[in-house]
Amino acid sequence: MTGVKAKRDLADLRSQRWFASDDMRGFAHRQRTQQMGMRRDEFLGRPVIGIINTWSEMSPCHAHLRDRAEAVKRGVWQAGGYPVEMPALSVGEVMVKPTTMLYRNFLAMECEELLRSHPIDGAVLLGGCDKSTPALLMGAISMDIPVIFCPAGPMSNGQWRGTKTGAGTHTKKYWDELRAGNITQSDWVDLESRMTRSAGTCNTIGTASTMTSIVDAMGLTLPGASSIPAVDSGHPRMASACGVRIVEMVWEDLKPSNILNRASFLNGLVAYMALGGSTNAAVHLIAMAKRAGVSLTLDDMAAMAAKVPVAANVFPSGEFLMEDFYFAGGLLALLKKFSHRLELGCLTVNGRTLGDNISDAECWNDDVIRGEDNPVVPLSRGKTLEVLRGNLAPNGAVMKSSAANPKFLKHVGPAIVFDNPAVMNKTLDDPDLDITEDTVIVLRNAGPVGAPGMPEWGNLPIPKKLLKQGVRDMVRICDGRMSGTHYGTCILHVSPEAAIGGPLALLKTGDLVELDVAAGSINMKVDEAELERRRREWKPTAPVYQRSFAALYQQHVSQADQGCDFDFLSGTAVVPDPVIF
């Protein structure tokens, strides 16, 4: 197999430094393992497999991962390994404030150090909710021992009064309808208990399924694992298969560095664009690529988006949900329809190439999974990712034009600017506010440093009085992010952000903002002399955090176009294994 070494000897495994020696330390490691009730022959002479588990009762997306860890263990034992479960930070969306993005790098660091500081030969990574996928893989890529990512899987289909409902997407849709007076408070309460029917990640192409599908296409999961619903019986079977395969990978020494290269990242981009995936992936993929020593930029993503149309007919771009996508053939069927765009020779964790893995894939519903000849959103109508630059975003901003109202893709309007969401939320629903559909709503200080952590504040609310007039989209600009389940003409990830003196900090209410998506531009129509005057007058706000992880984050995080990783974690510098004395 290309890139895979011959089977290693037991003495070559990391764990043997802990367990094989005849000195006092080796004795203590064996002694303490037996203290937990393990027989000597249950762990000696076996590869030690870490199961990094992000299960938490505060993360409903991961509520089933305790059971999946048991399935992984079953497979590890079967294959002759010694499984050890290791809990890690659960960056579950919704409950974690101010944003899980603040803690993505925390989990990445925790994963890397858990693997490095313990006698681990290979690992199965259990996660799936938005930031857990890139975080676990960022840490694993940097550690570079054999790993398989085991995705949590999407929740079951939702339905309310005969209508398919997707988590997140319909929350936003029905919230607007409630504010517009089109549904009642009683309807809203009833909806609460109907939309999310099981454990698992969002059942739309939100950030969770975007990221798990991308890493599936990159070869870091068992083939097609990302599409299996969380509570389908196939999911624990897949988890058990991960346990079997990771033991084989340890003997083969098949590591992320054998799998990840520019071609595998480009394969991930094909999946990203064909799915109509979340804008958040733009940040995560750059961070992951930097850990792998691969050159990947926003312009690479824009180039792929210009070739690959949205072909998955799944919310928020389409009509179906992830369970429908799975039954239609899942990711492998989608990839097969775009095989001419893929580097089919790329190696994957099962030891076969991507081309091998999709060769037998079939599509069972050509309406749910489409191809370039019948896309959900033709390229002429919109793309999964647009990259915009101009005097508002010199280093880039992103948007999903496929989710925007086409009439706003070329637009000039006066800005209304807010420095924080509290003032924005209080102001926008004032019935006397001078605002029209042409106004450009701007929220700044929502970036990596400013918030901190770059929260999903970017799907800015439509004013209530405009909702009552039937308005459901406006041009909105933010240096924060937007949930992958959301939609609209939202320009996001503005870089450099306002909090560090980026041009967004200089914009004033009443300034004209010009958006031209076809030209790839976002500008404020303010002359350079006036901008220079404002630049001299600008003063940064006093930092809120004098200590804590948030303070560390603000001091070391990079900007959105560079992946928002920490400067001391990014890159490929080798970190030695710990000494044992």
Protein Blocks (a to p, Z undefined) as FASTA:
>chain_A
ZZiacdddfklpmklmmmmpcbfklmmmmmmmmmnopafklmgopacdddddfbdfklmk
lmmmmmmmmmmmmmmmmnopacdddddddddehjlcfbfklmmmmmmmmmmmmmmmpccf
bdcdddfbfklmmmmmmmmmmnopacddddebiaddddeehiacdehjlmmmmmmmmmno
pacfklmmmmmmmmpmbgcddfbdcfklmmmmmmmmnopacehklmpcfklmklmmmmmm
mmmmmmmmmmnopafklmgcfklmmmmmmmmmmnopafklmmmmmmmmmmnopacdfklm
mmmmmmmccfbdcdfkbmbdfklmmmnnpjmlmmmmmmmmpcfkbccfkopafklmmmmg
ccfbfklpccfklcfbdfklocfbdcdddjklmnopcddfklpcfklmpccddddddfbf
klmmmmmmpmkbccdfkbccddehkafklmgooiafklccddfklmmnopabdcdddfbd
cdfkbgcjddehiacdfknopaklmpcghiacdddfknopacddddfklmmmmmmmpccd
ddfblgdjklmmmmmpccfknoopafklgcjbdcdddddZZ
